Amino acid sequence: MSFDRKTNKPRRNDFGPVGKPRNTARPWASGPELKGLPNRKNTGGGAEGAVSPKEKPESGEKTASYKVYEHKSGSYVKGRPYNGRPGGNRAPFRGDNRRPGGTAPAKVRPGATDGMPARRIALDVIRKVTENGAYATLALDEKLHGCTLSAADRRFAARLVYDTLDNLRKIDYVLAQVMAKPDTDIRLINVLRLGTCQLMLDYRVPENAATDTSVRLCKEIGLEGLAGVCNGILRNLIRKKAELTWPDPAAEPLKALAVETSVPEWLIERLMSDWGAETGKALARFRSRGDGLVLRPNLLKLDDAGFEELLSHKVWEREPGKLPHAVRVKGMIDITADKDWQNGLFSIQSEGSMAACLALAPQRGWKVLDACSAPGGKACLICELMGDSGRVQAWELHPHRTDLVVSQVKRLRLENVRPMTRDAAVRRPDLDGTFDAVLLDAPCSGTGDMAEKPDIKLRVTPERVRQLTALQAELLDNVSLAVRPGGVLVYATCSVLRDENDRQVTAFLQRHPEFVIEKLPETIPASLREHEETGLQLMPHRDGIGGFYLCRMRRKRA
């Protein structure tokens, strides 16, 4: 018996539902009398009733075989009922619903596609990042939110985006060897990058599929005239794949590592200068292991045991994080559609961001300033750690980013967080010495998050780092004035560059001797605190957390 894959009901064929006994008394619904074939009035029933006695099988003949008999209205088959059409009792031709007695083609698995919807989204995101300077994470989230793609296509689109951006220099190095003109239209270049990613990395996509879909994408974005060029370049790549050359690590070590990792040469040189050759290479080569998202409970509603019980009813894979309250989960499609998330029972927050709040160690009733707050996870966790007591002012420079903080506060139903649109680089004399604690998670290069956000490698430059270090110093000078005597100041970044981290703190302490460094509290695991020197530099390849820097300082009492 066979079953329809969609309805799980028995299939139908010429005999009725498969596996069910047919009506042997009336095997034909209609049909003319044929020579040698009795009509429905004098039929004895059953398969043998379909032929006259003189046409019954001879003794010893296998009744399972069928013999074709000819008639002026068409042929019929011995041993099968007749449906009134020429050839209407032949064995059905599977997959051909046009010939008599045939069955409909097998239906496509629900949600299955040819991969084009996922590729369209991936190309759109890559174009926004490389042509318009968008952030990959935000652009991809915007495209995937509320879309109708299956879980498999969502994963495919995300992987195409991140793999293409993560290997962009390597891909361009390959394309330069198979293209006649390097100054091709940037729109075509992005289509070629997407196709090359599928051809060069372990995608198990047939070469023809990668090429043909790229040609289709060319036509869809208005490059019909370059579709042939796109096809020719990718076909040329397929032919020359075994002949591609790479920089010699012995002769050009920096260039070889830069092509291998798609990290700019100047950044590799800076990492090696800051941390030594081996650690610098490890930082450049580190890639995310696909650990999924980090969740934490709303501490006003759930403790760790209650959060574990909540997650036990989800289909997500999960494992404990490195920090208290953190859980790493995988297998979700759109976690913001989860009812428990919408009801404020838990939040998505990186462990580096959580570590900054734990380093602050806020006490009940404190007045706290989160100076660069968006998207609001730190301000909310600080409030939860204080039991929704005291007051947390969450400052953000741009109104649209302040709105992100507002939405977090509303979702978690917190009473004592006050989102405000304020520039932390501008001194507020009326607030001097009024806060028990200040957290400055400063704007930075983001080099500690390159494994999670590969588009950082495209936007970070030496000049940008110089601008950021100047801004960080200005912010530190201003927000430190808001700390009361005996109060706490925590400085944090998601960078692995020493100019933005320990050297920045050293320079600040020279300008502000009223502050001293304190050891991090025991809420930070001992396995991480053992690396503490001038603050704590978390290393992604060593600690399994993004490259985050933390330093806790206290203002001396008068």
Sequence and secondary structure as in RCSB ss.txt:
>XXXX:A:sequence
MSFDRKTNKPRRNDFGPVGKPRNTARPWASGPELKGLPNRKNTGGGAEGAVSPKEKPESGEKTASYKVYEHKSGS
YVKGRPYNGRPGGNRAPFRGDNRRPGGTAPAKVRPGATDGMPARRIALDVIRKVTENGAYATLALDEKLHGCTLS
AADRRFAARLVYDTLDNLRKIDYVLAQVMAKPDTDIRLINVLRLGTCQLMLDYRVPENAATDTSVRLCKEIGLEG
LAGVCNGILRNLIRKKAELTWPDPAAEPLKALAVETSVPEWLIERLMSDWGAETGKALARFRSRGDGLVLRPNLL
KLDDAGFEELLSHKVWEREPGKLPHAVRVKGMIDITADKDWQNGLFSIQSEGSMAACLALAPQRGWKVLDACSAP
GGKACLICELMGDSGRVQAWELHPHRTDLVVSQVKRLRLENVRPMTRDAAVRRPDLDGTFDAVLLDAPCSGTGDM
AEKPDIKLRVTPERVRQLTALQAELLDNVSLAVRPGGVLVYATCSVLRDENDRQVTAFLQRHPEFVIEKLPETIP
ASLREHEETGLQLMPHRDGIGGFYLCRMRRKRA
>XXXX:A:secstr
  B TTT SB EETTEETTS   SSS  SS   BTTB  TTS   TTGGGS GGGS  TT  TTS  EE  TT  
EETTS   SSTTTTS   TT  SSTT        TT   SHHHHHHHHHHHHHHHHH   HHHHHHHHHTT    
HHHHHHHHHHHHHHHHTHHHHHHHHHHH S SS  HHHHHHHHHHHHHHHTT    HHHHHHHHHHHHHHTT GG
GHHHHHHHHHHHHHHGGG     TTT HHHHHHHHH   HHHHHHHHHHH HHHHHHHHH       EEEEE TT
T  HHHHHHHHTTSS EEEE SSTT EEEE  S GGG HHHHTTSEEE  HHHHHHHHHH   TT EEEESS TT
 HHHHHHHHHTTT SEEEEEESSHHHHHHHHHHHHHHT SSEEEEE  TTS  GGGTT EEEEEEE     GGGT
TT TTHHHH  HHHHHHHHHHHHHHHHHHHTTEEEEEEEEEEES   GGGTHHHHHHHHHH TTEEEE   TTS 
HHHHTT SSSEE  HHHHSS   EEEEEEE   
